[in-house]
Amino acid sequence: MPREPRGHGSAEVRSARLALAGRGWVEAEPARLEPARAEPARLELARAEPDRPYLAGAELARSEPASVGLPRQDLAEVEFVVIDLETTGWSPEAAAITEIAAVRVCGGRRLGEFSSLINPGVPVPPGIEDLTGISDWMLAAAPRLAAVLPGLLAFADGCVLVAHNAPFDVGFLSAACAECGLAWPGFTVLDTVMLARRVMDPDEVPDCKLGTLAGFFRARTAPSHRALADARSTADVLGWLIRRLAHRGVRTASQLSAWPDVVA
């Protein structure tokens, strides 16, 4: 939904929260943001055990990037980061991100969560507000994209990225990296829409929309056009799709490379 961007005044950062495998929330220190630039959020660890790898922010940023690909590793042992975005429209050239969420999973277990509203610096169109419930008022005190994006990339470091209709989310995230002067890490990306089309029988579901699949599999979280709920729902759907892969003899990550529409 193209529109001309309008200026936006400075705002207080709302504390971004990161759940670490049930070990507590990591919160970003509030900082004053100006429209032209965003100060990076400073993250501190809360009750994280020294030997646990599910850290965020500065700690993960200082770690060496892990090799991301599709090794000959059982799918139950692969760490996935399931992402979902809410935006002001449908194209990264004409719209902005309003909410980011990610859920880190392995073997069907949720290891951690990352979630933050984003002040896009432009108004939320009425139709998008009706769809998501995200309003200009909610975003007025949220951090700008440049303050949140590095934490998300650190959270997903070393994992296979997953999204439902991945070209949409990855398109916005790669454009966001370019806007913020960050290199896109070149994640291996798995699209659950395309995976579902491969493993679901046509007579089981009428389509492969997230709501349809979540209802069919009785996901623990129903999608609601909010980033964290939709990421949780997609993570549950991913778990069930991986179970179906096993029944079809697909048990390792490297086997998925035969389906370039599913993994890129």
Secondary structure by P-SEA (a helix, b strand, c coil): cbbbbbbbcbbbbcbbbbbccccbbbbccbbbbccccccbbbbbbccccccccccccccccccccccccccccccccbbbbbbbbbccccccccccccbbbbbbbccccccbbbbbbbcccccccaaaaaacccccccccccccccccaaaaaaaaccbbbbbcaaaaaaaaaaaaaaaacccccccccccaaaaaaacccccccccccaaaaaaaacccccccccaaaaaaaaaaaaaaaaaaaaaacccccccccccccccc
